Amino acid sequence: MRTLRVDAHQHFWIYNADDYDWIADDMQGLRRDFLPSDLAPVLEASAIDGCVAVQARSSLAETTWLLDLADQFPFILGVVGWVDLCSARVADDLAALAARKKLVGLRHIVQAEPDDHFLLRPDFCRGIAALEPYGLGYDILIYPRHLPVAVEFARRFPRQRFVLDHLAKPLIKAGELGDWARDLRALAALDNVWCKLSGMVTEADWHAWSPAQLTPYIDVALEAFGADRLMIGSDWPVCTLAADYASAMAVVIDDTRRLSESERDRVLGLNAQQFWRLEAP
């Protein structure tokens, strides 16, 4: 029987300019609604069985909306939502949301914070400490310059499961590997940290990228994390700035043909299923 194929990172939204002000003028194609009815046919066409919906704005209302969508659409296997982890109310917010079966993790948009050491703030760390009793994962969304801070952060919480989004957004368009590769390996040395092979096409030249340009970054991730702690993600619909869904996923699907069948199954679905404790649709 074929192992479950899981897209570990995608988004839904009902667009309005105020809530999605990060969608800049050069991202006009994202200035519309993206809903499960849009994603379902492309998942089926790419033989992907289910997905994990990830928050795109810092809102409890959005998290509840995503969980409602997951209840309606079985292919949404889990939701990575948002709560204010710096709030004194974090325990109450978590208790209310954790009752929802498909809440599997949380994320904060750390890459947008002006403080490069945000991950180490005492109030934020207090919020992270509150996740473990609920069995929730945490998505680390950062840029390469934040990787050394992320190492210290993840080391403080050895029993908390972390997953790095988009390989920390390496500077693929510029072809830079050195410092990023060194710091990624340092983070990967912590066995409570996993990594998503996602978001690569939009860190490359949107109009002139090729799979060969992305292979060196996948090579570093495979060397650092191994096939046991990597998972595929589309970053749909953001990926559509540079590639359609099938092409964005093919970057990893095709590259992993060099792995053993069991290793490939892990990257293409089993790791996500285990990390988030997902149930098959």
C-alpha positions in Angstrom: 0.0 0.0 0.0 1.3 3.5 -0.9 2.4 5.6 2.0 0.2 8.7 2.6 1.5 11.7 0.7 1.2 14.9 2.7 1.8 18.6 1.7 3.2 19.9 5.0 2.8 23.6 4.3 0.1 25.5 2.5 -2.3 28.4 3.2 -5.9 29.5 2.7 -7.3 33.0 2.9 -10.1 35.3 2.0 -8.2 38.3 0.7 -8.5 41.9 1.9 -5.7 44.4 1.8 -5.7 45.3 5.5 -5.3 41.7 6.7 -2.7 40.7 4.1 -0.6 43.8 3.7 2.5 41.6 3.3 1.2 40.8 -0.2 3.1 43.5 -2.1 2.6 45.0 -5.5 4.8 42.5 -7.2 2.5 39.7 -5.8 -0.7 40.7 -7.5 -1.6 37.1 -8.3 -2.0 36.5 -4.6 -4.6 39.3 -4.1 -7.6 37.0 -4.3 -9.3 34.3 -2.3 -7.6 30.9 -2.0 -9.9 28.2 -0.6 -10.1 24.4 -0.2 -12.2 24.2 -3.4 -9.1 25.7 -5.3 -6.6 23.4 -3.7 -8.5 20.1 -3.9 -8.1 19.5 -7.6 -4.4 20.3 -7.7 -3.8 17.9 -4.8 -5.6 15.2 -6.6 -3.7 15.9 -9.9 -0.4 15.6 -8.0 -1.5 12.5 -6.1 -1.2 14.3 -2.7 -3.6 12.8 -0.1 -3.8 15.6 2.3 -2.3 18.8 3.6 -1.4 20.9 6.7 -2.9 24.4 6.6 -0.6 27.0 8.1 -1.6 30.4 9.5 -0.9 33.5 7.3 -1.9 36.3 9.7 -1.7 36.8 13.5 -5.3 36.2 14.4 -7.2 33.9 16.7 -10.2 34.3 14.3 -8.1 33.0 11.4 -7.0 30.0 13.4 -10.7 29.2 14.3 -11.6 29.6 10.6 -8.9 27.2 9.5 -10.0 24.7 12.0 -13.6 25.0 10.8 -12.4 24.4 7.2 -10.5 21.3 8.4 -13.7 20.0 9.9 -15.5 20.5 6.6 -12.7 19.2 4.3 -11.2 15.8 5.3 -8.1 16.4 3.1 -7.0 19.2 5.5 -5.3 16.8 8.0 -4.1 19.5 10.4 -3.9 23.2 11.2 -0.8 25.1 12.4 -2.5 28.1 13.9 -1.6 31.2 15.9 -2.1 32.4 19.5 -0.3 35.3 21.1 2.4 33.3 22.8 3.6 36.5 24.6 0.2 37.1 26.2 -0.5 36.4 29.9 -3.7 34.7 28.5 -1.8 32.1 26.5 -2.8 29.2 28.8 -6.5 30.1 28.4 -6.2 30.5 24.7 -4.4 27.2 24.3 -6.9 25.4 26.4 -9.7 26.6 24.3 -8.0 25.8 20.9 -6.5 22.5 22.0 -10.0 21.0 22.3 -10.1 21.2 18.5 -8.8 17.8 17.2 -7.1 19.1 14.1 -5.0 21.8 15.8 -1.5 20.3 15.5 0.8 23.2 15.9 1.4 26.9 16.2 3.4 29.5 14.4 4.5 33.1 14.9 5.7 35.2 12.0 9.1 35.8 13.7 10.8 36.9 10.4 8.7 40.1 10.5 9.7 41.0 14.1 12.2 43.9 14.3 14.0 42.2 17.2 16.4 39.6 15.7 16.4 37.9 19.2 12.6 37.7 19.5 12.7 33.9 19.9 14.6 34.4 23.2 12.2 36.9 24.7 11.1 35.7 28.2 7.4 36.2 27.5 7.6 34.3 24.2 9.6 31.5 25.8 7.0 31.3 28.5 4.4 30.8 25.8 6.5 28.1 24.1 6.8 26.2 27.4 3.0 26.1 27.6 2.8 24.0 24.3 4.3 20.7 25.5 1.4 19.5 27.7 -0.9 19.8 24.6 1.5 17.9 22.3 1.6 20.8 19.8 4.5 21.4 17.4 5.9 24.8 16.7 6.9 26.1 13.2 10.0 28.3 13.2 9.6 31.0 10.5 12.9 32.9 10.2 15.5 34.2 7.8 19.1 32.9 7.6 20.4 35.6 10.0 18.1 34.2 12.7 19.5 30.7 12.6 22.1 31.1 15.4 19.3 32.5 17.7 17.1 29.6 16.7 19.8 27.1 17.8 19.8 28.7 21.3 16.0 28.8 21.3 15.5 25.1 20.4 18.2 24.0 22.8 16.2 25.6 25.7 13.2 23.3 25.0 14.6 19.8 24.3 11.2 18.1 24.7 9.4 20.5 22.4 9.0 19.5 18.7 10.1 22.2 16.3 10.0 22.3 12.5 11.9 24.9 10.4 9.8 26.5 7.6 11.3 26.9 4.1 14.8 26.0 5.2 15.0 29.4 6.8 14.7 31.0 3.4 18.2 30.7 2.0 19.4 33.3 -0.5 18.9 31.0 -3.5 18.5 33.8 -6.1 22.0 35.0 -5.1 23.4 31.5 -5.0 24.6 31.9 -1.4 25.2 28.7 0.6 28.1 29.2 3.1 26.9 30.8 6.3 23.4 29.5 5.8 24.7 25.9 5.4 26.9 26.2 8.5 24.1 27.5 10.6 21.5 25.1 9.3 23.8 22.2 10.3 24.1 23.6 13.8 20.3 23.7 14.1 19.9 20.2 12.6 22.3 18.9 15.3 19.4 19.2 17.7 17.2 16.2 17.3 14.0 18.0 18.3 14.1 20.1 15.2 12.8 19.0 11.8 12.7 20.9 8.5 10.3 21.5 5.6 11.6 21.3 2.1 9.3 24.1 1.0 9.3 27.7 -0.2 12.4 27.3 -2.4 11.0 28.4 -5.7 10.0 31.8 -4.3 13.5 32.3 -2.9 14.9 31.8 -6.4 14.4 34.0 -9.4 10.7 33.7 -9.9 11.0 33.9 -13.7 14.3 32.0 -14.3 14.7 29.3 -11.7 15.6 25.7 -12.5 15.5 22.5 -10.3 19.3 22.3 -10.7 19.7 25.7 -8.8 17.7 24.2 -5.9 19.5 20.9 -5.6 22.5 22.2 -3.6 20.1 23.5 -0.9 18.3 20.2 -0.8 21.7 18.4 -0.5 22.6 20.5 2.5 19.3 19.8 4.2 19.5 16.0 3.5 23.0 15.9 4.9 22.1 17.9 8.0 18.7 16.5 8.9 18.6 13.2 7.1 15.5 11.7 5.5 14.0 11.1 8.9 13.4 14.8 9.7 12.5 16.4 6.4 9.1 16.9 4.9 7.8 18.2 1.6 5.7 21.4 1.4 4.3 23.4 -1.4 3.8 26.8 0.2 0.7 27.1 -2.0 -0.5 29.6 -3.0 2.6 31.7 -2.4 4.5 29.2 -4.7 2.4 30.3 -7.6 4.5 33.5 -7.8 7.2 31.3 -9.3 5.6 28.0 -10.2 2.4 26.1 -10.4 1.6 23.6 -7.7 2.8 20.5 -9.6 6.1 22.2 -10.5 6.8 23.4 -7.0 6.2 20.0 -5.5 8.1 18.3 -8.3 11.3 19.9 -7.0 11.3 17.6 -4.0 9.3 14.7 -5.5 11.8 14.3 -8.4 14.9 15.0 -6.3 14.0 12.3 -3.7 14.0 9.6 -6.4 17.7 9.2 -5.5 16.7 8.0 -2.0 15.6 4.6 -0.9 11.9 3.8 -1.1 11.5 4.0 2.6 13.5 7.3 2.9 11.4 8.8 0.1 8.2 7.7 1.8 9.3 9.5 4.9 10.0 12.8 3.2 6.9 12.7 1.1 4.4 12.0 3.9 5.4 9.8 6.8 7.5 12.4 8.6 4.7 14.9 8.5 2.2 12.3 9.6 4.4 11.4 12.6 5.6 14.9 13.5 2.0 16.2 13.8 0.3 12.9 14.6 -2.0 13.2 11.7 -4.8 10.8 10.9 -5.4 9.6 7.3 -8.4 11.2 5.6 
